Every structure is written in structure tokens, then in C-alpha cells.
Amino acid sequence: MKWYQLKTEETAQKLGVDLEKGLTNQEAENRRRKMGANVLEDEKQTSLLLVFLKQFQDFMVLVLLAATLVSGLLGEYIDAIAIMIIVLINGFIGFFQEQRAEKSLAKLKELSAPLAHVKRDGEWVKIPSKDVVVGDLIKIASGDRVPADVRLTKAGSLELEESALTGESLPVAKMVAPLDQGQLEPQDQHNMLFMGTLASRGSGEGVVVGTGMNTAMGQIASLLVKTEQMTTPLEKKLAELGKLLIVIALLLTLFVVLIGVYQGHPLYQMFLAGVSLAVAAIPEGLPAIVTVALSLGVQRMIKRKAIVRKLSAVETLGSASVICSDKTGTMTENQMTVKEIFTPGNWYHVTGEGYDTNGAFYEDNREVLPDQLRSLLLYGTLCNHASLIKKKGKLGVDGDPTEGAILVAARKAGITDETVASFKIIKEVPFDSDRKRMTVLIEDDKGNRFSITKGAPDVLLARTAFIVDGQRRAMKSADQMKIEQAVARMAGKALRTIAIGVKSVPSGQTPDDFSLEKDLTLLGVTGMIDPPRKEVRGAIAECQQAGIKTVMITGDHALTARAIAQDLRLLPANGQVLEGSQLSNMTEEQLSDVIENVYVFARVTPEHKLKIVKAFQKKGHVVAMTGDGVNDAPAIKASDIGISMGNSGTDVAKEASSLVLLDDNFATIKSAIKEGRNIYENIRKFIRYLLASNVGEILVMLFAMLLALPLPLIPVQILWVNLVTDGLPAMALGLDQPEQDVMRRKPRSPKEGIFSRGLGFKIISRGLLIGLVTLVAFMTAYQDNPDNLRYAQTMAFATLVMAQLIHVFDCRSDRSVFSRNPLQNLYLVGAVASSMLLLLVVLYFDPLQEVFHTMDLSLKDWLLITALSAIPTVMFGFSKK
Ligand code: ATP
């Protein structure tokens, strides 16, 4: 027997699961251990040894190793071994950096891995999809990706988009009844859900019958495209730049070698020096450090509750100039409480806070509970998916807070689960943000049928023919106006409004969706408050200072939206609120003409969001767009930074996004932007540091050769400098804190090159000075003691290292070195201190003196070194450039 031929009870029995309670946690754990995780077979991991060896595959490093080998064979053991060791240490550093980046990327992947909604020990919980086992009872709702193969046990208007498996992009309706047929292809198994396919509408429950490679998707897993390596635009740009720098470094090195040979230096000596210089000057470590800086930044973002799904978003975040944010849940708490209810002719005020069910209904300060009010709340409870559950001793809502609010209000009227137990749902037309309404067809215990529709008042009014005003009667235009006025009054107080209507249906009949939602009888309108999140007002103000415009997008009534936007100080006095209906009538051009002055989009559907993104982009903006539903995905994808909600978001929205907000909070977007700006600045900082250091190294050699001097630095020294500068200090710059004014600058233009804002000038000017002061140290010492080349080289070596270690502090700001407190970045202080200590060891430790051709220096020498090495930094500290 196939799963689709079995009845649901038979399936459950076969798989040993209770359809009410699901599996126990213990049983699930046993099964997971026995059958393995619910994953498709992974790509093969590259072995660590290979990753390590990869560090040495660089052409110049190979030439250096070969040259060292030759010099070793010629008898220069110490030099050869020292160079080998330095190259090896460099390799280790590269290896660890790569591992670190790899690990944090893997962690990221895990954090953004999909979740499944399963019932364990009688409770619905969200678990990582990989922990789903055969027999698990599972819940699927519109927007979810199916985590395993499932035999359906319940379905409410459930439709699946199965193109991932079958190639067919039209949604397929699903049902529960067994299929009494022989061999069926997956696309015909209408009571089965398959791993990797997408729920596009409705909801359902089912039992997992296959996981991992034992799924229909597992059978074709070998056909699946392998995950691509993610490279960000910046990494790409740097890789390109790296190639150019290699050519420049090689040409300059060649130049140094040729002049050296021309000036009479032995060819062999110049060759080794040249290769060492090339290895030192080529910024081969740059892409790895960029990845490390990006991933470290990403780690910091995780602490702030923002998960980056695409590394490229980190860079784009720094350029964001508009944030289009959902209102409900992102700017507000999404904790709704019904405060007012209007039934034609009567106003009621509802007391009680939050989800506390203590409260009562007042009309003109008199506690009341008329029949019509009670029916409205009863119907609101029937047309409802949420449930009230105890969380940590407090009552909370499982499901949509809007619906939860109605349940809480109904409790205040004495309506409980028992009250509604005798009603059965025959059919449901689910809520979505496009329709702005939901409808259920109900049958009571006497077989009477009626339907209930609840939704946005304007949407319902258009489908209303009757009202109840003491008794049921036709709605006149005066009634409609009164209701609209009531809605406007509620909305003006920032209340979200939901109307409830009913319609009786002949028993036994199941009319189509259209007739169910036609000629309704309107019972009334509820108004619920959803307080703004505390931190959002500050975050919006901070964005404003940072040149970023915040735009509210909501399905709510324009007046509700306006009231909340004003409360959040998002809407300036002359700012405009645009409604979905107006938006529909505008072309993209017309919209982009006015969009700069629009701050709130109300009563919009997800389709409008795409138009909004495009209009802003047309104006040259870099747009961040939030979303949570299936229909939000196209806009999320089209925006420059797609943002989805970790809690309330659907899988589809998450997959389309590049940033996931774990707490669904607007303020988190602001933190992520701040971090994004900082990461980019930190990358610029260490590019500046590394390249200026390299320029200094090449120039000192070049100048010395041009002046017919001996080599100011020997190969081991050059390599050592490279090791120390490329290592800890550069990494520490990647960990630098943002500058105070990072959120007071305009967004960075996405067109801006790496060297813009004077970075190129800084690299060359500082590099030039570092080279010059090193040369001066060398020449001074050499002139004093022409016989003691070792002394002069030690002086040059110490000055070069010190100049770089001082210059690193200058790299922390685009402004003067004095603008920042050096003690603020303790990593950097530590890195510089340990590099200095290493320098002292190399200078004063006897055995290493042999290796590095160094010697003891006197206090006088140190005074000169300190004075010279401070020049490149201090001199520019007083200028603006
Ligand atoms: P955003 O999250 O973008 O701010 P929203 O939550 O304000 O959007 P929707 O959820 O699309 O927007 O709601 C739009 C309107 O639909 C609401 O103003 C309300 O009148 C109605 N509505 C919301 N939720 C429900 C529901 N569960 N059932 C019936 N109607 C609803």
C-alpha cells in the first residue's frame, strides 16, 4: 500500500503516532537517532589539509619557496629555514582566518535554517526542519516550505506550489481523502505534501511519512543545484583590485631588482630580495581579511538580532537611503487589545489591558452586555484561527494577534472554548493581505448553516446589504455614512478596525466563495489598539539624522496609519499619506514624481510594495523593504535590501530576503545599518593600512637602489614585517568600533569606489612618508658606520615596523589621528603591543639576532627611531587631508 491510498487513521497507526498529541519528545529523539537527520545529502567537505595547502598555492609564494630551497642548498641554512618558517606561519594565519570565516558562515546558515511546526507531547512547537522525524504531526500554512514528505490529515483551502519537484508552477489544491488508485506520480498524489514544495494558500496538518533522502525530493537530490559560494560585490571588486595590485607590485619589484643589479648588487641577492618584496607587497591576504571582517560584523549583527542571509547585504546596508517598513509588528508591538466596539447606533468602550481577560463593556459609563454585542464577539470567535494559551503563567495568544484580541474581548463577554464547541467549520476562505477579509461557513448542532466574514470595514461595507439596528434591516446610505464615520473616529485614535458580518445559508448547502461574501449583514466594528514599540521612535529619529528616510507601509486604514505615524514622529507636517487605491491609479512615473514627499502608504496590498520599491529606486534610492507574507516576496527580492521577519515571517519571505530580523523589530534594522556602515568603514581602514604599509616597503627599497645604497632590508626582515603588519593589527582594525558620527553621515553612494573620499591619497602619502623615514633611518646609520651594514639595516627594520604600528592608529578615522581615543580599541592596543614585543625579541634575543641579522640598539637609536616613525602619522594629524 502507498501512503496516499491509506486513510489518515491507518497512516497514523502504521507510523505509531497519536493524531491528537503527536509523538513524544523521547520517541522523536529515538527515531532521529535511528533514521538520521532530515537533510538531503551534503556536499563533500574539503579536507582541512587541502585548505591549509591552498595557502601556499600562490605563484609568488611558490617562487619564494623554490628560491629559499636553492639558497638553503647553497649553504644559507639559517636564512632558508627562517624564510620557510615565516612563510609557514603566514600560511597558518591564512588558514585560521579562512576557517574562522568558514565557521561563522556555517553558523549563519544554521541560524537561518528553516523551522518546522510540529506537535510533540501534545504541544505545537517550532523545531529546526532537520530534526523532523517520520511520524511527526506537522502544521503547514501559506508561505511555509514543506520540510518533509507528509500525508495530509487536515486541509483548509490548502494549495501547494510544487514546481521545485514537478516543474509545474500552477498551485495544486490538496485534500485529505485517500486515493484509491494504483501507481500515481507525485503531482497526482493530492493528499500528499512533498519536501521542498511551497504552501501558497490555506493551511493543513499531516503526518510525516518520509524524511531526508527518503523523500520524493531525496530521490532527485543528485539533480539539485549545489549551493553557490557567496561572493559579495566588495569581495569581487577587491579580487579585481588585487589582480591590479599584483601587477603593480611585480612591476615595481622588477624595477627594484633591475636597478639593484645595475648598481652592482649580485643577481642572486637581488632575486631573493625581489621575490620576498613581491610576496610582502602583494596583498594576497586581503580577500580573506575582508571575509573575516564581514563575518565578524555579521556575528555582531546576530547579537543585535539581525541575521544576514547574504553577505552582500552587509555592504548594501551602509548605502540604504530609504527603509520601507511594515507597521504591524515591526513598528508596533503586535499586541492588540480591543478598546472600542461600534454596532450600528451604539458605542461601547472595553476595559482591560493587553491579553488580560479581565474587563467589561461600558456604554456611557454604564456596564452593559447587549445581545448584539455578544453575538458580534461570538462570531468573531468562530471566524478565528488564534487560540489563547498559558505562557509562563500568563495568558498569551497562539496565532494572529488581531484574532487573539477578539478572543480576549469575547472572554470578557463570557464566551469560552466551550461556548463555541458545538459549532463546526464546514469551509473556510482564508485571510490574506490582498483580500483583507476571511470567511468561514459554520454549521451548528441543529444543522443550521451560516457564514461569517470579518475583515477591513471598507472591504466589508462594499459587500454589506443589511445591518442590525435593534432588528435586521436593509442598509441605507445614511447608515453606511454613520458606520464610515465610526470607523474614521476609531482610526483617528490609532485603532485598527475590523468589521464582522454574517449571512445565513440554507442547510446542507456550501455556496461558492463569492456568494458567501455577498449581501452580508453587518453586526459591527471593533477597534483595537496596537501600541508602538518603545524603541522605534528613537530609531526613526536616528535614521533621519543618518540621511535615511523611513516609510511606513500598512494594510490598515489611512487614519490609523496617520495617527501612528504622527505618534512615531515619522510623518513631517507637510508629509503625505498615500492610499492603495490612489497608488493603483498611478503609473510608476507619476508615483516616482511624488514619492519623495510620501511617508505613509496605507490600505496597500503586497502587490503595491513592488511599485513602491521601483519608484524609490527610480529616484536613485537604495531601498530596504520589509515583508512577511508570501505575496511580499517579489518586493523583498526587488529591493536592494530585502528584510523578513524571524518570528512572523513565512519561509518564502525569508528565502527572498537578505536580512532576517529575529525580533521583527524596526529598531533592529537601524542597528544593522549602523553595523553595515561600520563594517564597510573598517574594511576601508585595513585596506588603507595594508596598502600604505606595502607602499612604504617597496619605496624604501626602490629609493635605496636609486641612490646606489646597499639593501636597506634583507629578505627575512621584509617577510617578517609583512607577517607582523598583515597579521594582528590589520585584524584588530576589522574589529574597530564605529566612529561617533557614523549615524550622522549621509548614506554612502553605492557607486563609490574603495579609494574614494581620499583613501587613495592617504595610502600613497602615508606610504611615501613611511618609506622615506625608513630610508632616513637607514642612511643616517649607514653614514655614521659605513662598515656596519647590519646596524643600518636594524635601524631601517625597526623604523619601518614602528612607523607602521603608529600609522595603524591613524587608519581608524578619515579625520585626524587625534580625533579618536586610541585606548578605545583594546584589540588594536593589544595587537600593537604584541607586535612591538615581537620586534624587541627579534632585536635583542641572541639566537634570533643571527636569523634576522639584527643587533642591540641603544637608547639614542630608539629616540631617533621613535621620532622618525611618528612623522608620517603626526604630520598628517595636523592637516585635514
Ligand atoms: P503591515 O503588517 O504591513 O502593517 P497590516 O498588518 O497592517 O500590514 P494586514 O494584515 O494586511 O495589514 O491587514 C489589513 C487589514 O485587514 C486590517 O486593517 C484589518 O482590517 C484586516 N485584517 C487584519 N487581520 C485580519 C484577520 N485576521 N481577519 C480579518 N481581517 C483582518
Residues whose N, C-alpha, C, O or C-beta is under 5 A from the ligand:
A	BS01	ATP	D326 K327 T328 D400 T402 E403 F431 S433 K436 R437 M438 K454 G455 A456 P457 T497 I498 I553 T554 G555 D556 H557
